[in-house]
Amino acid sequence: MAKFRVGRVGEQIKKEISALIQTELKDPRIGFITVTGVDVTGDLSLARIYLSILGSEEQKEATLHALGRAKGFLRTELGRRMRLRHTPEIEFRFDSSIEYGSRIESLLQEINRGSRSE
């Protein structure tokens, strides 16, 4: 039964963090962010939030740095909105799966164009 609760809490954290980043954070260093997933430990003490960030490497680093600085605010607001006894620690990680998928897509299109010309 605990597995289901961890999953539900993870999905709720994903939804709330997405809303908080879009509406509450006013830092100009924060670019276009998509929250792609949340992994929560079994004891709900840590939430790893995976982000997909558009932009150059410098913009991605600046965005992660700005989110790191806003971590306390985000955790406080998350605790206020979710009403958990203990709000999990937040850890942001970069998710490169979308970039990886688009790279594979472009390679497949290139291969497809090459086979048509022969």
C-alpha positions as CSV (number, residue, x, y, z in Angstrom):
1,M,0.0,0.0,0.0
2,A,2.9,2.4,0.7
3,K,4.0,2.1,-2.9
4,F,0.8,3.6,-4.1
5,R,1.0,6.5,-1.6
6,V,4.6,7.3,-2.7
7,G,3.4,7.4,-6.3
8,R,0.5,9.7,-5.5
9,V,2.7,12.0,-3.5
10,G,5.2,12.1,-6.4
11,E,2.6,13.0,-8.9
12,Q,1.2,15.7,-6.6
13,I,4.7,17.2,-6.0
14,K,5.2,17.2,-9.8
15,K,1.9,19.1,-10.3
16,E,2.6,21.6,-7.5
17,I,6.2,22.3,-8.4
18,S,5.2,22.9,-12.0
19,A,2.6,25.4,-10.9
20,L,5.0,27.1,-8.4
21,I,7.8,27.5,-11.0
22,Q,5.4,29.0,-13.6
23,T,3.5,31.4,-11.3
24,E,5.5,32.2,-8.2
25,L,9.2,32.4,-9.3
26,K,10.1,35.7,-10.8
27,D,13.8,35.1,-11.3
28,P,14.9,36.2,-14.8
29,R,17.5,33.4,-14.9
30,I,14.8,30.8,-15.0
31,G,14.0,29.9,-18.6
32,F,11.5,27.5,-20.1
33,I,11.3,24.5,-17.8
34,T,9.3,21.3,-18.0
35,V,9.0,19.1,-15.0
36,T,9.4,15.6,-16.5
37,G,9.2,13.5,-13.4
38,V,9.6,13.2,-9.6
39,D,11.1,10.3,-7.7
40,V,10.2,10.1,-4.1
41,T,12.0,7.9,-1.6
42,G,9.9,5.3,0.3
43,D,10.0,7.3,3.5
44,L,9.1,10.5,1.7
45,S,12.2,12.3,2.9
46,L,13.6,13.2,-0.5
47,A,12.1,14.2,-3.8
48,R,14.3,14.2,-6.9
49,I,12.7,16.5,-9.4
50,Y,13.7,15.9,-13.0
51,L,13.7,19.0,-15.3
52,S,13.9,19.5,-19.0
53,I,15.3,23.0,-19.7
54,L,15.4,24.6,-23.2
55,G,18.4,26.8,-24.0
56,S,22.2,26.8,-24.2
57,E,24.4,25.1,-21.6
58,E,25.0,28.4,-19.8
59,Q,21.2,29.0,-19.6
60,K,20.6,25.5,-18.3
61,E,23.3,26.0,-15.6
62,A,21.9,29.4,-14.7
63,T,18.4,28.0,-14.4
64,L,19.5,25.1,-12.2
65,H,21.5,27.6,-10.0
66,A,18.4,29.8,-9.7
67,L,16.2,26.9,-8.7
68,G,18.8,25.8,-6.2
69,R,18.6,29.3,-4.6
70,A,14.7,29.1,-4.6
71,K,14.7,25.6,-3.1
72,G,13.7,26.8,0.4
73,F,10.8,28.8,-0.9
74,L,9.6,26.0,-3.1
75,R,9.8,23.5,-0.2
76,T,7.9,25.8,2.1
77,E,5.2,26.4,-0.4
78,L,5.0,22.7,-1.2
79,G,4.5,21.9,2.4
80,R,1.8,24.6,2.7
81,R,-0.1,23.3,-0.3
82,M,0.2,19.6,0.3
83,R,-0.2,19.4,4.0
84,L,2.2,16.6,4.6
85,R,3.6,16.0,8.1
86,H,7.2,16.2,6.8
87,T,7.8,18.0,3.5
88,P,10.5,16.1,1.5
89,E,13.9,17.6,0.8
90,I,14.0,18.8,-2.8
91,E,16.8,17.9,-5.2
92,F,16.7,19.2,-8.8
93,R,18.3,17.1,-11.6
94,F,18.6,17.7,-15.3
95,D,16.7,15.3,-17.5
96,S,18.2,14.9,-20.9
97,S,15.8,12.3,-22.2
98,I,13.9,14.8,-24.4
99,E,17.1,16.0,-26.1
100,Y,18.2,12.4,-26.5
101,G,14.9,11.5,-28.2
102,S,15.1,14.5,-30.5
103,R,18.6,13.6,-31.5
104,I,17.6,10.0,-32.3
105,E,14.6,11.4,-34.3
106,S,16.9,13.6,-36.4
107,L,19.4,10.7,-37.0
108,L,16.5,8.5,-38.1
109,Q,15.2,11.2,-40.5
110,E,18.8,11.6,-41.9
111,I,19.0,7.9,-42.5
112,N,15.6,7.8,-44.1
113,R,16.6,10.7,-46.5
114,G,19.8,8.9,-47.3
115,S,18.0,5.6,-48.2
116,R,15.5,7.5,-50.5
117,S,18.2,9.2,-52.5
118,E,19.9,5.8,-53.4
